[in-house]
Amino acid sequence: MHWTRAKVHGQIPPKELRAQTVNLVGESVYVFGGCDAKSCYNTLYVFDAETLTWSNPLSTGERPCRRRAHTTCVYNNHIYIFGGGDGVQALNDTFQLDLATMHWSEVKTTGQIPMSRGYHTSNLIKSQLIVYGGSDGHECFSDVHVLDLDTKEWTKIDISKALPRLSHTSTQVGSYLFVVGGHDGSRYSCDVVMLNLVTWSWETRKVYGIPPAGRGYHASLLYDSRLFMFGGYDGQMVFDDIHILDLSTCAYLPQITDFQIILRRADPTSEDGEDFGDS
């Protein structure tokens, strides 16, 4: 593996930007929000991966407020934004950007709307946006919510065991979400746990090799049956290392690839499940 620094030009974002979101649509990379040492932002930048050019396109409508630690996904040529924090308080609003018209609008959602949070994860599977974990600055969450982007309705999922996490990563592998690292409210972890999207239950598998140091705020992606993890922070040290979990050699790859998510609605009056322990 060899790193190279691309020579870019145009309207380049601030160098110290962090906790922003990045989405690839065709050859364009959309970067929204984030913060530096002074402030949070609600600026949208677009990077053309062919010409290596940055731009700050004009947009109309109701732009989301300044925020960091939110999540975004792309569905039906719209970028959807959920949650985050503005530097003062956590948020639980939802916005969309129409990429054809570059028009912003707030999405009016119904159902069991999640509590305000940032540093959560969101995974889009068909029309279902699965939101897991995060924090409001006081509590580390273990709940799972699903937003149907067609009906705009939230559902809180009934999961019997609670696994609090913030600043983790969540990567879809077949009918599972592989959750790696993050903070559980007391410490940083290097654990790999799997959320079964068919049964809505947590599973663990034995992981071989030399594990990375516990961390959060890292990045993970799936490529060629391997889960790549880069960077992160453990409260004291900033990491720039790369770790690879080979899913095929240890039979981690789920056999179910075509499945339907059945929403198992939680009792809105119930608390989160019992603490997640070794099992």
C-alpha positions as CSV (number, residue, x, y, z in Angstrom):
1,M,0.0,0.0,0.0
2,H,1.3,3.5,-0.9
3,W,-0.2,6.9,0.0
4,T,0.0,9.8,-2.4
5,R,-1.3,13.4,-1.8
6,A,-3.5,14.6,-4.6
7,K,-2.9,18.1,-6.0
8,V,-6.3,19.7,-5.7
9,H,-7.6,23.2,-6.5
10,G,-10.7,25.3,-6.4
11,Q,-12.7,26.3,-3.3
12,I,-10.9,24.1,-0.8
13,P,-12.5,23.4,2.6
14,P,-10.8,24.4,5.8
15,K,-7.8,22.3,6.7
16,E,-8.8,21.6,10.3
17,L,-12.4,20.4,9.5
18,R,-13.5,17.4,11.5
19,A,-16.7,15.4,12.3
20,Q,-18.1,16.2,8.9
21,T,-19.8,13.7,6.6
22,V,-18.7,12.5,3.2
23,N,-20.9,10.9,0.4
24,L,-19.8,9.7,-3.0
25,V,-22.4,10.2,-5.8
26,G,-21.0,9.2,-9.2
27,E,-17.7,11.0,-9.5
28,S,-18.6,13.7,-7.0
29,V,-17.8,13.7,-3.3
30,Y,-20.2,15.7,-1.1
31,V,-18.8,17.1,2.2
32,F,-21.2,18.7,4.7
33,G,-20.8,20.4,8.0
34,G,-18.1,19.6,10.6
35,C,-16.2,21.9,12.9
36,D,-12.8,23.3,13.7
37,A,-11.5,24.6,17.0
38,K,-13.7,27.7,16.8
39,S,-17.1,26.8,15.3
40,C,-19.4,24.4,13.6
41,Y,-20.4,24.8,10.0
42,N,-23.3,24.1,7.6
43,T,-21.3,24.6,4.5
44,L,-21.5,22.1,1.5
45,Y,-18.4,21.4,-0.5
46,V,-18.3,19.2,-3.6
47,F,-15.1,17.5,-4.8
48,D,-14.9,16.3,-8.5
49,A,-12.8,13.2,-8.4
50,E,-12.0,13.4,-12.1
51,T,-10.7,17.0,-12.2
52,L,-9.6,17.1,-8.6
53,T,-11.5,20.3,-8.2
54,W,-13.3,21.6,-5.1
55,S,-16.4,23.8,-5.3
56,N,-18.9,25.4,-2.9
57,P,-22.1,25.2,-4.9
58,L,-25.1,27.5,-4.5
59,S,-28.2,26.0,-2.9
60,T,-31.7,27.1,-2.0
61,G,-34.3,26.3,0.6
62,E,-33.9,25.8,4.4
63,R,-30.4,24.8,5.0
64,P,-29.7,22.7,8.1
65,C,-28.2,24.6,11.1
66,R,-24.4,24.3,11.7
67,R,-23.5,20.9,13.0
68,R,-20.9,18.2,13.5
69,A,-21.0,14.4,14.3
70,H,-24.2,14.0,12.2
71,T,-24.8,11.2,9.7
72,T,-25.7,11.4,6.0
73,C,-26.9,8.9,3.3
74,V,-27.9,9.1,-0.3
75,Y,-31.3,7.8,-1.4
76,N,-33.2,8.6,-4.6
77,N,-30.8,11.4,-5.6
78,H,-31.2,13.1,-2.2
79,I,-28.7,13.5,0.6
80,Y,-30.4,12.9,4.0
81,I,-29.0,14.3,7.2
82,F,-29.8,13.2,10.7
83,G,-28.8,14.5,14.1
84,G,-25.4,15.7,15.2
85,G,-24.6,18.6,17.5
86,D,-24.2,22.4,17.0
87,G,-21.5,22.9,19.7
88,V,-24.1,23.7,22.3
89,Q,-26.7,20.9,22.1
90,A,-27.4,17.6,20.4
91,L,-29.9,17.5,17.5
92,N,-32.5,15.0,16.2
93,D,-33.8,16.7,13.1
94,T,-33.8,15.3,9.5
95,F,-33.0,17.3,6.4
96,Q,-32.8,16.4,2.7
97,L,-30.9,18.0,-0.2
98,D,-32.3,17.4,-3.7
99,L,-29.1,16.9,-5.8
100,A,-30.9,17.7,-9.0
101,T,-32.1,21.2,-7.9
102,M,-29.7,21.7,-5.0
103,H,-32.7,22.6,-2.8
104,W,-32.7,22.0,1.0
105,S,-35.8,21.1,3.0
106,E,-36.5,19.8,6.5
107,V,-38.1,16.3,6.5
108,K,-41.2,16.1,8.8
109,T,-40.9,12.6,10.3
110,T,-43.4,10.7,12.5
111,G,-43.3,7.7,14.8
112,Q,-40.8,6.9,17.5
113,I,-38.3,9.7,16.8
114,P,-34.9,9.1,18.4
115,M,-33.5,11.3,21.2
116,S,-31.1,14.0,20.1
117,R,-27.6,12.6,19.5
118,G,-24.4,12.8,17.6
119,Y,-21.5,10.4,17.0
120,H,-24.0,7.7,16.1
121,T,-24.0,5.6,12.9
122,S,-26.5,5.3,10.0
123,N,-26.7,2.5,7.5
124,L,-29.0,2.7,4.5
125,I,-30.5,-0.7,3.4
126,K,-33.0,-0.3,0.6
127,S,-35.3,2.5,1.9
128,Q,-34.5,1.8,5.6
129,L,-32.1,4.1,7.5
130,I,-30.8,2.2,10.5
131,V,-29.5,4.6,13.3
132,Y,-27.5,3.0,16.1
133,G,-26.0,4.4,19.3
134,G,-24.4,7.9,19.7
135,S,-24.5,10.4,22.6
136,D,-26.2,13.6,23.6
137,G,-23.1,14.7,25.6
138,H,-24.4,13.1,28.8
139,E,-25.4,9.6,28.0
140,C,-24.0,6.9,25.7
141,F,-26.9,5.3,23.8
142,S,-27.6,1.7,22.9
143,D,-30.8,2.0,21.0
144,V,-31.6,1.2,17.4
145,H,-34.0,3.2,15.3
146,V,-35.1,2.8,11.7
147,L,-36.4,5.6,9.5
148,D,-38.4,4.5,6.4
149,L,-37.3,7.1,3.8
150,D,-40.4,6.4,1.8
151,T,-43.0,6.9,4.5
152,K,-40.8,9.2,6.7
153,E,-41.8,7.1,9.8
154,W,-39.4,6.2,12.6
155,T,-39.5,2.8,14.4
156,K,-37.6,2.0,17.6
157,I,-36.4,-1.6,17.4
158,D,-36.9,-4.1,20.2
159,I,-33.4,-5.5,21.1
160,S,-33.1,-7.5,24.3
161,K,-29.4,-6.7,25.0
162,A,-28.0,-3.2,25.3
163,L,-24.7,-2.3,23.7
164,P,-23.9,1.4,24.3
165,R,-21.6,2.9,21.7
166,L,-20.5,6.2,20.3
167,S,-17.9,7.2,17.8
168,H,-17.9,3.6,16.5
169,T,-18.2,2.5,12.9
170,S,-21.0,0.3,11.4
171,T,-20.5,-1.5,8.1
172,Q,-23.1,-3.6,6.3
173,V,-21.9,-7.1,5.5
174,G,-24.8,-9.1,4.0
175,S,-27.6,-9.3,6.6
176,Y,-25.3,-8.0,9.4
177,L,-24.0,-4.7,10.6
178,F,-20.4,-5.1,11.8
179,V,-19.8,-2.6,14.6
180,V,-16.1,-1.9,15.3
181,G,-14.6,0.0,18.2
182,G,-16.0,3.2,19.7
183,H,-16.6,4.2,23.3
184,D,-19.1,2.5,25.5
185,G,-19.5,5.3,28.1
186,S,-16.5,4.2,30.1
187,R,-13.7,3.1,27.8
188,Y,-12.6,2.9,24.2
189,S,-12.9,-0.5,22.6
190,C,-11.5,-2.5,19.7
191,D,-14.4,-5.1,19.8
192,V,-16.1,-6.4,16.7
193,V,-19.8,-7.2,17.3
194,M,-22.4,-8.0,14.8
195,L,-26.1,-6.9,14.7
196,N,-28.2,-9.5,12.9
197,L,-30.7,-7.6,10.8
198,V,-33.0,-10.6,10.4
199,T,-33.3,-11.5,14.1
200,W,-32.4,-8.0,15.6
201,S,-29.9,-9.6,18.0
202,W,-26.3,-9.0,18.8
203,E,-23.7,-11.7,18.0
204,T,-20.0,-12.1,18.6
205,R,-17.4,-14.1,16.8
206,K,-13.8,-15.0,17.7
207,V,-11.4,-12.6,16.0
208,Y,-7.9,-13.8,15.2
209,G,-4.7,-11.9,14.6
210,I,-3.4,-8.8,16.4
211,P,-6.3,-6.5,17.2
212,P,-5.9,-2.7,16.9
213,A,-5.7,-0.5,20.0
214,G,-9.1,0.6,21.3
215,R,-10.3,3.8,19.6
216,G,-13.2,5.8,18.3
217,Y,-13.6,8.4,15.5
218,H,-12.0,6.0,13.0
219,A,-13.3,5.0,9.5
220,S,-14.2,1.5,8.2
221,L,-15.2,0.2,4.9
222,L,-15.8,-3.2,3.2
223,Y,-13.8,-4.1,0.1
224,D,-13.1,-7.5,-1.5
225,S,-14.4,-9.5,1.6
226,R,-12.1,-7.5,3.9
227,L,-13.0,-4.9,6.5
228,F,-10.5,-2.0,6.4
229,M,-10.2,0.3,9.4
230,F,-8.2,3.6,9.4
231,G,-7.1,6.1,12.0
232,G,-9.1,7.1,15.1
233,Y,-8.5,8.6,18.5
234,D,-8.4,7.1,22.0
235,G,-8.6,10.3,24.1
236,Q,-4.9,10.8,24.1
237,M,-3.4,9.5,20.9
238,V,-4.4,10.1,17.2
239,F,-3.9,7.1,15.1
240,D,-2.9,6.9,11.4
241,D,-2.6,3.1,11.1
242,I,-4.6,0.7,8.9
243,H,-6.0,-2.6,10.1
244,I,-7.6,-5.3,7.9
245,L,-10.1,-7.9,9.1
246,D,-10.3,-10.7,6.5
247,L,-13.9,-11.9,6.6
248,S,-13.6,-14.8,4.2
249,T,-10.8,-16.8,5.9
250,C,-12.6,-16.9,9.2
251,A,-16.0,-17.6,7.8
252,Y,-17.3,-14.2,8.9
253,L,-19.1,-13.5,5.6
254,P,-22.9,-14.0,6.1
255,Q,-24.5,-16.4,3.6
256,I,-27.7,-14.3,3.5
257,T,-27.5,-11.5,0.9
258,D,-31.1,-11.1,-0.1
259,F,-33.3,-10.4,2.9
260,Q,-36.1,-8.2,4.1
261,I,-35.9,-6.1,7.2
262,I,-38.9,-6.8,9.5
263,L,-39.3,-4.0,12.0
264,R,-39.7,-5.4,15.6
265,R,-41.2,-2.4,17.3
266,A,-40.1,-1.6,20.9
267,D,-42.5,-0.7,23.6
268,P,-42.3,3.1,23.7
269,T,-42.5,3.1,27.5
270,S,-39.7,0.5,27.9
271,E,-36.1,1.2,28.9
272,D,-33.1,-0.1,26.9
273,G,-32.3,-3.7,27.3
274,E,-29.9,-5.3,29.8
275,D,-26.2,-4.6,29.7
276,F,-24.4,-6.5,26.9
277,G,-21.9,-8.9,28.4
278,D,-19.8,-11.8,27.1
279,S,-22.0,-14.5,25.7
